[in-house]
Amino acid sequence: MHIEVKKYQDEDEPQLIRLLNFCFEYENLINIVKSNQLNVAFSAYFENDLVGILLTWKSRIHPYCLYFRILVDPFYRHLNIETQLLLKLEEIKEEGLTLQTSTWETSNKQINLYLHNGFKEIRRTYISALAVSDVINDRSLKGKGVQIQTLEEVLMNKELTEALIHQVKTVYEETHEVNPVAHLDADQWYELIVSNDVLQDWSYIYIDSEEKSIIAYSFLHESDEIKTVELGWCGTNGMEQKQLIPELVHMQVNYAYRHGFEFIIGEFDTTDSYALEVLTRFPFAPSPTWITFQKE
């Protein structure tokens, strides 16, 4: 059986959408396909059917990697299409860029393909949901010399805003050493913090009221899922303070419950000890793991 690999064309889109849905990747990839992030893409055809795709893209926040995804119709995986698309990727790779991709832990064939071709696992991501009714707790949080403010309140204070930007930048760079961050200025970090879907009045920040410094923070975001909100960035001023993050999440759980939300979704990277503190302190439901690989 002959597989033809050729450059992706706009007319391939209807079949691509079918493939993305078939591989449970529509929500992850359709926006990239339709944006200027898309770098190069190749389609794999059997006769007149699109049965595989190689998508590559770049990130302005993580500019040192070439991201890619290889997807193949399960009914055609016996034709080793993944191998052909991986060889095509090696042909087009730009010198100096690290290759990076992710796949579910249940994708045994792809995992073996990457490991046998020089890729290394760099992290695992647990994507899980918490039923807010399971963990309602109305305790008040008190501490000498500290106070809790919302993100909305903090952004009204220039000094605290600058401290928050510095803290978020520091934690994000610390937890993404394996995939370094671009050199972004304070205004760019500010824009990332106040992204369109962040819930400013539900994102909480522990503040040292005497030092006017940020001790801990936990952001909350809107979700496309019904009656659901999503945890965002979290961190502290030093690892010894990370036990404070679950305290802020407790406040978010209570607030979500009072406003009719049923679930909070979180993504927890094994390279992020701040986020893992939340995962270990709440009864999140078990879920498959998202595994990320790199090859230099």
C-alpha positions in Angstrom: 0.0 0.0 0.0 1.4 3.3 -1.1 1.3 6.3 1.3 1.8 9.8 -0.3 3.2 12.5 2.0 2.8 16.0 0.6 2.5 19.6 1.9 -0.7 20.4 3.7 -3.2 22.4 1.6 -6.3 24.4 2.7 -8.5 22.0 0.8 -7.3 19.3 3.3 -9.1 21.0 6.2 -12.4 19.0 6.2 -10.5 15.7 6.3 -8.0 17.1 8.9 -10.9 18.1 11.2 -12.2 14.6 11.0 -8.8 13.2 11.9 -8.4 15.6 14.8 -11.7 14.6 16.2 -10.9 10.9 15.6 -7.6 11.3 17.6 -9.2 13.5 20.4 -7.0 16.4 19.4 -9.5 18.9 17.9 -9.6 21.3 20.8 -5.8 21.2 21.2 -4.8 21.8 17.6 -7.5 23.4 15.6 -6.6 27.0 16.7 -3.0 26.3 15.8 -4.0 25.1 12.3 -6.0 28.3 11.8 -3.4 30.7 13.2 -0.1 32.2 12.1 1.6 29.9 14.7 1.5 27.1 12.2 5.0 26.6 10.7 4.9 23.7 8.3 2.4 20.8 7.9 2.4 17.6 5.8 -0.5 15.4 5.0 -0.3 11.6 4.5 -2.7 10.2 2.0 -3.8 6.7 1.2 -5.5 7.0 -2.2 -7.9 9.9 -1.7 -8.1 9.7 2.1 -6.1 11.9 4.5 -4.9 9.3 7.1 -2.1 11.1 8.8 -0.8 14.6 9.6 2.4 16.3 10.7 1.8 19.7 12.2 4.7 22.0 13.4 4.4 25.3 15.1 6.4 27.8 17.2 5.6 29.7 20.4 6.6 33.3 21.1 6.9 32.4 24.8 9.1 29.4 24.3 11.0 30.2 21.1 13.7 27.6 21.4 11.6 24.6 20.4 9.9 23.5 17.3 6.6 22.0 18.5 5.1 19.2 16.5 2.3 16.6 16.5 2.0 13.5 14.5 -1.5 12.0 14.2 -2.6 8.9 12.3 -5.9 7.3 11.7 -5.9 4.2 14.0 -7.1 2.0 11.1 -4.0 2.8 9.1 -1.3 2.6 11.9 -0.1 -0.7 10.6 1.3 1.1 7.6 4.0 2.8 9.7 2.8 6.3 8.7 4.2 7.8 11.9 7.7 6.7 10.9 7.4 8.4 7.5 6.1 11.6 9.0 8.9 11.6 11.6 11.4 11.2 8.9 9.8 14.2 7.1 10.1 16.1 10.4 13.8 15.4 10.6 14.2 16.7 7.0 12.6 20.1 7.8 14.0 20.7 11.3 15.7 24.0 11.7 19.2 23.8 13.1 19.4 25.0 16.7 15.8 24.2 17.6 14.8 21.4 19.9 12.0 19.2 18.8 9.1 18.9 21.3 5.9 16.9 21.3 3.4 15.4 23.6 1.1 12.4 23.6 -1.2 10.4 26.0 0.4 7.7 28.0 -2.0 5.2 26.3 -0.4 5.9 22.9 2.1 3.1 23.2 3.1 3.0 19.6 4.0 6.7 19.4 5.8 6.6 22.7 8.0 3.7 21.5 8.6 5.5 18.2 9.9 8.6 19.9 12.0 6.7 22.4 13.6 4.6 19.7 14.4 7.7 17.7 16.4 9.6 20.3 13.6 11.5 22.1 13.7 11.8 25.9 10.7 12.2 28.3 11.0 15.6 30.0 7.8 15.8 32.0 4.3 14.4 32.6 1.2 16.4 33.0 -1.8 15.3 35.0 -5.1 16.9 33.8 -7.7 16.2 36.3 -11.0 17.5 37.8 -12.0 18.3 41.3 -15.6 18.1 42.5 -16.0 21.3 44.5 -18.8 19.8 46.7 -16.2 17.3 48.0 -14.0 19.8 49.7 -16.1 22.7 50.9 -14.3 24.4 53.9 -15.3 27.7 55.3 -12.3 28.2 57.5 -10.9 31.7 57.5 -7.2 32.3 56.8 -5.4 34.4 59.2 -1.8 35.3 59.7 0.1 38.0 61.4 1.3 40.7 59.0 -0.3 39.1 56.0 -3.5 39.7 54.0 -5.2 38.1 51.0 -6.3 40.2 48.1 -7.8 39.5 44.7 -5.9 39.9 41.5 -8.2 42.8 40.7 -7.3 44.6 43.9 -3.5 43.9 43.5 -3.6 45.4 39.9 -4.9 48.6 41.4 -1.6 49.1 43.3 1.5 49.8 41.1 4.0 48.6 43.7 2.2 45.3 44.3 1.6 44.8 40.5 5.3 45.1 39.9 6.1 42.6 42.7 3.5 40.2 41.3 5.0 40.4 37.8 8.4 39.7 39.2 7.2 36.7 41.2 5.2 35.2 38.4 8.2 35.6 36.0 10.6 34.0 38.5 8.4 31.0 39.2 7.5 30.4 35.6 11.1 30.5 34.5 12.1 28.2 37.4 9.4 25.6 36.4 10.2 25.7 32.7 14.0 25.3 32.7 13.7 22.3 30.4 12.0 24.5 27.8 13.4 28.0 28.4 11.2 31.1 28.3 11.8 34.0 25.9 13.1 37.3 27.2 9.8 39.2 27.9 9.6 42.6 29.4 7.3 43.6 32.3 4.5 44.7 30.1 4.5 41.4 28.2 4.3 39.5 31.5 1.5 41.8 32.6 -0.5 40.9 29.5 0.0 37.2 30.2 -1.2 37.6 33.7 -4.4 39.5 32.7 -5.3 37.2 29.9 -8.9 37.4 28.7 -10.2 34.4 30.6 -8.6 35.1 34.0 -11.1 35.6 36.8 -9.5 38.6 38.5 -11.9 38.6 41.5 -11.5 34.8 42.0 -7.7 34.8 41.7 -6.2 35.2 45.2 -2.8 36.5 46.4 -1.2 36.3 49.8 0.6 39.6 50.6 3.0 40.6 53.2 1.3 43.9 54.2 4.4 45.1 56.0 6.9 44.4 53.3 4.5 45.0 50.4 5.6 41.8 48.8 4.0 38.8 47.3 4.0 35.6 49.4 1.8 33.3 47.3 -0.7 33.4 44.5 -3.2 31.2 42.7 -5.0 32.3 39.5 -8.4 31.0 38.4 -9.8 31.0 34.8 -13.0 30.5 32.9 -13.5 27.2 31.2 -15.3 26.0 28.0 -16.7 23.1 30.1 -20.2 23.6 31.6 -20.2 24.6 35.3 -16.4 24.4 35.4 -13.5 26.8 36.1 -9.8 26.1 35.7 -6.8 26.6 37.9 -4.1 28.7 36.4 -0.6 29.7 37.4 0.4 29.4 41.1 3.6 30.0 43.0 5.2 31.3 46.1 8.1 33.5 47.2 10.3 30.5 48.1 9.6 26.8 48.3 9.1 26.9 52.1 5.9 28.8 51.5 4.3 26.5 48.9 1.9 25.0 51.5 0.1 28.3 51.3 -1.1 27.7 47.8 -3.7 25.1 48.8 -5.1 27.6 51.3 -5.8 30.0 48.4 -7.3 27.1 46.3 -9.6 26.3 49.2 -11.0 29.9 48.9 -11.4 29.4 45.2 -13.3 26.1 45.7 -15.7 27.8 48.2 -16.2 30.7 45.9 -16.9 28.5 42.9 -19.3 26.4 44.9 -21.3 29.4 46.1 -21.6 30.6 42.5 -23.0 27.3 41.1 -19.8 25.7 39.7 -19.4 22.0 40.1 -15.8 21.3 39.0 -12.4 22.8 39.0 -9.9 21.5 36.4 -6.2 21.6 36.9 -3.1 20.8 34.8 -0.2 19.7 36.9 3.3 19.3 35.5 5.8 17.1 37.2 8.4 19.9 36.7 6.2 22.3 38.8 6.4 21.5 42.5 4.0 24.4 43.3 1.2 23.0 41.2 2.0 19.5 42.5 1.4 20.8 46.0 -2.3 21.4 45.0 -2.6 18.0 43.3 -1.4 16.2 46.4 -3.6 18.2 48.8 -7.0 17.7 47.1 -9.0 14.7 45.9 -8.6 15.2 42.1 -10.0 12.4 40.0 -7.5 9.9 38.4 -6.9 10.6 34.8 -4.6 9.6 31.9 -1.2 11.3 31.8 0.0 13.7 29.0 3.7 12.9 28.3 6.1 15.4 26.7 9.2 14.4 24.8 12.2 16.4 23.4 15.0 15.8 21.0 17.9 18.2 20.5 
